[in-house]
Structure formats: C-alpha cells, structure tokens
Amino acid sequence: MKSKIRTRVMMTLLGLGVLLIAFPAFTQEKKADNMQIVREKLRADKKLLVSEAMKFTDAESKGFWPVYESYQKEMTGVNDRVVKVIQDYANSYTSMTDAVAKKLVDDSLVADGDRLKIRQSYLPKFRKVLSEIKVARFYQLENKIQAAINYDLAAGIPMIE
C-alpha cells in the first residue's frame, strides 16, 4: 500500500515537473540553470521509481541500467522537442493561425512517432538483459508514467479557441 502511494506521488511529480518545464510562456520565465535542475531531479525521481517497481536482481540491475541510460538519453531528445512544441503553442496561443496550428500538430505527431521508434528499437536490448515478464513490466511502467504526464499536460494546456 505504501509503495502504491509513493508510486502515484512520484508519477504526479513527474507530470507536474514537465508542466513546470513546458510552460514558461504561461508562467514566469525560468532561468536555464533552474530548468536543468528540475529536469535532473525528475530524471532521478523516475530512475528511483523504475528501480522500486522493477525489483531487479543484482544481475538484472547490472545489465539493465546501462541500456536504460542510453534509452533515456534518446528519449530526452524527443521530450525536448515535445517541450518546444508546447512552448511554441504557448507563444502562439493568443494569435493562433492555421499555419502555426498545422506545424504544431505535425511536430507533435513526428515526436510521437519518434518516441515509438525508440521504444521499438530498445525492445531487443531490454530483452537481452531481462526476462520477458520484466520487459513487459518495464514497458507497462513507461506507459503509466507517460499516461500520468499526458494527463497533467492535458489538464494544464488550454484548448485552442
């Protein structure tokens, strides 16, 4: 029970952290150093959440973490692009045009596709170091974290009028 509460709290913090990173146009402008600190904290919290949820043996842990770090590095590039789309949306919200809306949708869908490509490309790598059950658990956890982030983003981003 305690672990479930901790997991929910951490997932919410991840989502809220993304909101803080993504919305400088809706909130006060943040310094680049502060943003980097927030992002590093979120990555550390996510790593702790993954560690607790996965319940690795020592051998699994030894094989998993290097693959995970590489995976996260690639995902960070995609996530940076998603943050840019959100920032562009925030900057254009009050003066939205068809051209800007088209670019935002196109950029968002490209990022979604790239996220899926990365997940697919890492599947064989995770399978080399984990059992199928642990791979499934990891991908399930990734889905839950992304769903929590998407929920928080959806709640915080106003609809185009």
Rosetta constraint file for C-alpha pairs under 8 A:
AtomPair CA 1 CA 5 HARMONIC 6.45 0.50
AtomPair CA 2 CA 6 HARMONIC 6.26 0.50
AtomPair CA 3 CA 7 HARMONIC 6.06 0.50
AtomPair CA 4 CA 8 HARMONIC 6.21 0.50
AtomPair CA 5 CA 9 HARMONIC 6.15 0.50
AtomPair CA 6 CA 10 HARMONIC 6.09 0.50
AtomPair CA 7 CA 11 HARMONIC 6.09 0.50
AtomPair CA 7 CA 49 HARMONIC 6.61 0.50
AtomPair CA 8 CA 12 HARMONIC 6.13 0.50
AtomPair CA 9 CA 13 HARMONIC 6.14 0.50
AtomPair CA 10 CA 14 HARMONIC 6.14 0.50
AtomPair CA 10 CA 45 HARMONIC 6.86 0.50
AtomPair CA 10 CA 46 HARMONIC 7.51 0.50
AtomPair CA 10 CA 49 HARMONIC 7.09 0.50
AtomPair CA 11 CA 15 HARMONIC 6.33 0.50
AtomPair CA 11 CA 46 HARMONIC 7.96 0.50
AtomPair CA 11 CA 145 HARMONIC 5.91 0.50
AtomPair CA 11 CA 148 HARMONIC 6.21 0.50
AtomPair CA 11 CA 149 HARMONIC 7.58 0.50
AtomPair CA 12 CA 16 HARMONIC 6.07 0.50
AtomPair CA 12 CA 148 HARMONIC 6.52 0.50
AtomPair CA 12 CA 149 HARMONIC 7.46 0.50
AtomPair CA 12 CA 152 HARMONIC 7.76 0.50
AtomPair CA 13 CA 17 HARMONIC 5.86 0.50
AtomPair CA 13 CA 42 HARMONIC 7.77 0.50
AtomPair CA 14 CA 18 HARMONIC 6.32 0.50
AtomPair CA 14 CA 42 HARMONIC 5.84 0.50
AtomPair CA 14 CA 45 HARMONIC 7.64 0.50
AtomPair CA 14 CA 46 HARMONIC 7.32 0.50
AtomPair CA 14 CA 145 HARMONIC 7.82 0.50
AtomPair CA 14 CA 148 HARMONIC 7.99 0.50
AtomPair CA 14 CA 149 HARMONIC 6.70 0.50
AtomPair CA 15 CA 19 HARMONIC 6.41 0.50
AtomPair CA 15 CA 148 HARMONIC 6.04 0.50
AtomPair CA 15 CA 149 HARMONIC 4.04 0.50
AtomPair CA 15 CA 150 HARMONIC 7.44 0.50
AtomPair CA 15 CA 151 HARMONIC 7.81 0.50
AtomPair CA 15 CA 152 HARMONIC 5.52 0.50
AtomPair CA 15 CA 153 HARMONIC 7.22 0.50
AtomPair CA 16 CA 20 HARMONIC 6.26 0.50
AtomPair CA 16 CA 149 HARMONIC 7.50 0.50
AtomPair CA 16 CA 152 HARMONIC 6.56 0.50
AtomPair CA 17 CA 21 HARMONIC 6.19 0.50
AtomPair CA 17 CA 38 HARMONIC 6.92 0.50
AtomPair CA 17 CA 39 HARMONIC 7.44 0.50
AtomPair CA 17 CA 42 HARMONIC 6.73 0.50
AtomPair CA 18 CA 22 HARMONIC 5.86 0.50
AtomPair CA 18 CA 149 HARMONIC 7.11 0.50
AtomPair CA 18 CA 153 HARMONIC 7.76 0.50
AtomPair CA 19 CA 23 HARMONIC 5.97 0.50
AtomPair CA 19 CA 152 HARMONIC 7.27 0.50
AtomPair CA 19 CA 153 HARMONIC 6.30 0.50
AtomPair CA 19 CA 156 HARMONIC 7.34 0.50
AtomPair CA 20 CA 24 HARMONIC 7.33 0.50
AtomPair CA 21 CA 35 HARMONIC 6.31 0.50
AtomPair CA 21 CA 38 HARMONIC 7.63 0.50
AtomPair CA 21 CA 39 HARMONIC 7.58 0.50
AtomPair CA 21 CA 83 HARMONIC 7.41 0.50
AtomPair CA 22 CA 83 HARMONIC 5.14 0.50
AtomPair CA 22 CA 84 HARMONIC 7.58 0.50
AtomPair CA 22 CA 86 HARMONIC 6.14 0.50
AtomPair CA 22 CA 87 HARMONIC 6.08 0.50
AtomPair CA 23 CA 27 HARMONIC 6.13 0.50
AtomPair CA 23 CA 86 HARMONIC 7.21 0.50
AtomPair CA 23 CA 87 HARMONIC 6.20 0.50
AtomPair CA 23 CA 90 HARMONIC 7.04 0.50
AtomPair CA 24 CA 28 HARMONIC 5.81 0.50
AtomPair CA 24 CA 29 HARMONIC 4.93 0.50
AtomPair CA 24 CA 30 HARMONIC 6.53 0.50
AtomPair CA 24 CA 87 HARMONIC 7.18 0.50
AtomPair CA 25 CA 29 HARMONIC 6.84 0.50
AtomPair CA 25 CA 87 HARMONIC 6.71 0.50
AtomPair CA 25 CA 90 HARMONIC 5.63 0.50
AtomPair CA 25 CA 91 HARMONIC 6.15 0.50
AtomPair CA 26 CA 90 HARMONIC 6.58 0.50
AtomPair CA 30 CA 34 HARMONIC 6.60 0.50
AtomPair CA 30 CA 35 HARMONIC 6.67 0.50
AtomPair CA 31 CA 35 HARMONIC 6.43 0.50
AtomPair CA 32 CA 36 HARMONIC 6.23 0.50
AtomPair CA 33 CA 37 HARMONIC 6.28 0.50
AtomPair CA 34 CA 38 HARMONIC 6.25 0.50
AtomPair CA 35 CA 39 HARMONIC 6.17 0.50
AtomPair CA 36 CA 40 HARMONIC 6.09 0.50
AtomPair CA 37 CA 41 HARMONIC 6.14 0.50
AtomPair CA 38 CA 42 HARMONIC 6.21 0.50
AtomPair CA 39 CA 43 HARMONIC 6.23 0.50
AtomPair CA 40 CA 44 HARMONIC 6.19 0.50
AtomPair CA 41 CA 45 HARMONIC 6.11 0.50
AtomPair CA 42 CA 46 HARMONIC 6.07 0.50
AtomPair CA 43 CA 47 HARMONIC 6.13 0.50
AtomPair CA 44 CA 48 HARMONIC 6.24 0.50
AtomPair CA 45 CA 49 HARMONIC 6.16 0.50
AtomPair CA 46 CA 50 HARMONIC 6.11 0.50
AtomPair CA 47 CA 51 HARMONIC 6.08 0.50
AtomPair CA 48 CA 52 HARMONIC 6.17 0.50
AtomPair CA 49 CA 53 HARMONIC 6.08 0.50
AtomPair CA 50 CA 54 HARMONIC 5.86 0.50
AtomPair CA 50 CA 138 HARMONIC 7.59 0.50
AtomPair CA 50 CA 141 HARMONIC 7.47 0.50
AtomPair CA 51 CA 55 HARMONIC 6.38 0.50
AtomPair CA 51 CA 56 HARMONIC 7.21 0.50
AtomPair CA 53 CA 141 HARMONIC 7.87 0.50
AtomPair CA 54 CA 134 HARMONIC 6.98 0.50
AtomPair CA 54 CA 137 HARMONIC 7.04 0.50
AtomPair CA 54 CA 138 HARMONIC 6.88 0.50
AtomPair CA 56 CA 60 HARMONIC 5.50 0.50
AtomPair CA 56 CA 61 HARMONIC 5.44 0.50
AtomPair CA 57 CA 61 HARMONIC 6.05 0.50
AtomPair CA 58 CA 62 HARMONIC 6.18 0.50
AtomPair CA 59 CA 63 HARMONIC 6.46 0.50
AtomPair CA 60 CA 64 HARMONIC 5.84 0.50
AtomPair CA 60 CA 129 HARMONIC 6.31 0.50
AtomPair CA 60 CA 130 HARMONIC 6.17 0.50
AtomPair CA 61 CA 65 HARMONIC 6.05 0.50
AtomPair CA 62 CA 66 HARMONIC 7.63 0.50
AtomPair CA 63 CA 67 HARMONIC 7.17 0.50
AtomPair CA 63 CA 129 HARMONIC 5.24 0.50
AtomPair CA 63 CA 130 HARMONIC 7.83 0.50
AtomPair CA 64 CA 68 HARMONIC 6.02 0.50
AtomPair CA 64 CA 126 HARMONIC 6.92 0.50
AtomPair CA 64 CA 129 HARMONIC 5.99 0.50
AtomPair CA 64 CA 130 HARMONIC 7.21 0.50
AtomPair CA 65 CA 69 HARMONIC 6.01 0.50
AtomPair CA 66 CA 70 HARMONIC 6.40 0.50
AtomPair CA 67 CA 71 HARMONIC 6.12 0.50
AtomPair CA 67 CA 125 HARMONIC 6.90 0.50
AtomPair CA 67 CA 126 HARMONIC 6.93 0.50
AtomPair CA 68 CA 72 HARMONIC 6.00 0.50
AtomPair CA 69 CA 73 HARMONIC 6.14 0.50
AtomPair CA 70 CA 74 HARMONIC 6.47 0.50
AtomPair CA 71 CA 75 HARMONIC 6.19 0.50
AtomPair CA 71 CA 118 HARMONIC 7.51 0.50
AtomPair CA 71 CA 122 HARMONIC 6.90 0.50
AtomPair CA 72 CA 76 HARMONIC 5.94 0.50
AtomPair CA 73 CA 77 HARMONIC 6.89 0.50
AtomPair CA 74 CA 78 HARMONIC 6.98 0.50
AtomPair CA 74 CA 118 HARMONIC 7.27 0.50
AtomPair CA 75 CA 79 HARMONIC 6.06 0.50
AtomPair CA 75 CA 115 HARMONIC 6.70 0.50
AtomPair CA 75 CA 118 HARMONIC 7.24 0.50
AtomPair CA 76 CA 80 HARMONIC 5.96 0.50
AtomPair CA 77 CA 81 HARMONIC 6.52 0.50
AtomPair CA 78 CA 82 HARMONIC 6.38 0.50
AtomPair CA 78 CA 111 HARMONIC 5.89 0.50
AtomPair CA 78 CA 114 HARMONIC 6.91 0.50
AtomPair CA 78 CA 115 HARMONIC 6.48 0.50
AtomPair CA 79 CA 83 HARMONIC 6.18 0.50
AtomPair CA 79 CA 111 HARMONIC 7.88 0.50
AtomPair CA 80 CA 84 HARMONIC 6.28 0.50
AtomPair CA 81 CA 85 HARMONIC 6.28 0.50
AtomPair CA 81 CA 111 HARMONIC 6.87 0.50
AtomPair CA 82 CA 86 HARMONIC 6.29 0.50
AtomPair CA 82 CA 108 HARMONIC 6.55 0.50
AtomPair CA 82 CA 111 HARMONIC 6.55 0.50
AtomPair CA 83 CA 87 HARMONIC 6.09 0.50
AtomPair CA 84 CA 88 HARMONIC 5.96 0.50
AtomPair CA 85 CA 89 HARMONIC 6.10 0.50
AtomPair CA 85 CA 104 HARMONIC 6.06 0.50
AtomPair CA 85 CA 107 HARMONIC 6.84 0.50
AtomPair CA 85 CA 108 HARMONIC 6.65 0.50
AtomPair CA 86 CA 90 HARMONIC 6.15 0.50
AtomPair CA 87 CA 91 HARMONIC 6.13 0.50
AtomPair CA 88 CA 92 HARMONIC 6.12 0.50
AtomPair CA 88 CA 104 HARMONIC 7.61 0.50
AtomPair CA 89 CA 93 HARMONIC 5.60 0.50
AtomPair CA 89 CA 104 HARMONIC 7.01 0.50
AtomPair CA 92 CA 96 HARMONIC 5.24 0.50
AtomPair CA 92 CA 100 HARMONIC 7.57 0.50
AtomPair CA 93 CA 160 HARMONIC 7.03 0.50
AtomPair CA 96 CA 100 HARMONIC 6.36 0.50
AtomPair CA 96 CA 101 HARMONIC 6.67 0.50
AtomPair CA 96 CA 160 HARMONIC 7.91 0.50
AtomPair CA 97 CA 101 HARMONIC 6.11 0.50
AtomPair CA 98 CA 102 HARMONIC 6.02 0.50
AtomPair CA 99 CA 103 HARMONIC 6.29 0.50
AtomPair CA 100 CA 104 HARMONIC 6.15 0.50
AtomPair CA 101 CA 105 HARMONIC 6.23 0.50
AtomPair CA 102 CA 106 HARMONIC 6.07 0.50
AtomPair CA 103 CA 107 HARMONIC 5.93 0.50
AtomPair CA 104 CA 108 HARMONIC 6.02 0.50
AtomPair CA 105 CA 109 HARMONIC 6.17 0.50
AtomPair CA 106 CA 110 HARMONIC 6.22 0.50
AtomPair CA 107 CA 111 HARMONIC 6.25 0.50
AtomPair CA 108 CA 112 HARMONIC 6.26 0.50
AtomPair CA 109 CA 113 HARMONIC 6.14 0.50
AtomPair CA 110 CA 114 HARMONIC 6.12 0.50
AtomPair CA 111 CA 115 HARMONIC 6.09 0.50
AtomPair CA 112 CA 116 HARMONIC 6.39 0.50
AtomPair CA 113 CA 117 HARMONIC 6.22 0.50
AtomPair CA 114 CA 118 HARMONIC 6.20 0.50
AtomPair CA 115 CA 119 HARMONIC 6.31 0.50
AtomPair CA 116 CA 120 HARMONIC 6.13 0.50
AtomPair CA 117 CA 121 HARMONIC 6.01 0.50
AtomPair CA 118 CA 122 HARMONIC 6.15 0.50
AtomPair CA 119 CA 123 HARMONIC 6.32 0.50
AtomPair CA 120 CA 124 HARMONIC 7.96 0.50
AtomPair CA 121 CA 125 HARMONIC 7.74 0.50
AtomPair CA 122 CA 126 HARMONIC 6.19 0.50
AtomPair CA 123 CA 127 HARMONIC 6.13 0.50
AtomPair CA 123 CA 135 HARMONIC 7.90 0.50
AtomPair CA 124 CA 128 HARMONIC 6.28 0.50
AtomPair CA 125 CA 129 HARMONIC 6.99 0.50
AtomPair CA 126 CA 130 HARMONIC 5.94 0.50
AtomPair CA 126 CA 135 HARMONIC 6.37 0.50
AtomPair CA 127 CA 131 HARMONIC 6.43 0.50
AtomPair CA 127 CA 132 HARMONIC 6.53 0.50
AtomPair CA 127 CA 135 HARMONIC 6.40 0.50
AtomPair CA 130 CA 134 HARMONIC 5.84 0.50
AtomPair CA 130 CA 135 HARMONIC 6.04 0.50
AtomPair CA 131 CA 135 HARMONIC 6.19 0.50
AtomPair CA 132 CA 136 HARMONIC 6.05 0.50
AtomPair CA 133 CA 137 HARMONIC 6.15 0.50
AtomPair CA 134 CA 138 HARMONIC 6.09 0.50
AtomPair CA 135 CA 139 HARMONIC 6.23 0.50
AtomPair CA 136 CA 140 HARMONIC 5.98 0.50
AtomPair CA 137 CA 141 HARMONIC 6.06 0.50
AtomPair CA 138 CA 142 HARMONIC 6.18 0.50
AtomPair CA 139 CA 143 HARMONIC 6.14 0.50
AtomPair CA 140 CA 144 HARMONIC 6.24 0.50
AtomPair CA 141 CA 145 HARMONIC 6.15 0.50
AtomPair CA 142 CA 146 HARMONIC 6.11 0.50
AtomPair CA 143 CA 147 HARMONIC 6.01 0.50
AtomPair CA 144 CA 148 HARMONIC 6.20 0.50
AtomPair CA 145 CA 149 HARMONIC 6.27 0.50
AtomPair CA 146 CA 150 HARMONIC 5.98 0.50
AtomPair CA 147 CA 151 HARMONIC 6.01 0.50
AtomPair CA 148 CA 152 HARMONIC 6.27 0.50
AtomPair CA 149 CA 153 HARMONIC 6.09 0.50
AtomPair CA 150 CA 154 HARMONIC 5.95 0.50
AtomPair CA 151 CA 155 HARMONIC 6.17 0.50
AtomPair CA 152 CA 156 HARMONIC 6.22 0.50
AtomPair CA 153 CA 157 HARMONIC 5.97 0.50
AtomPair CA 154 CA 158 HARMONIC 7.84 0.50
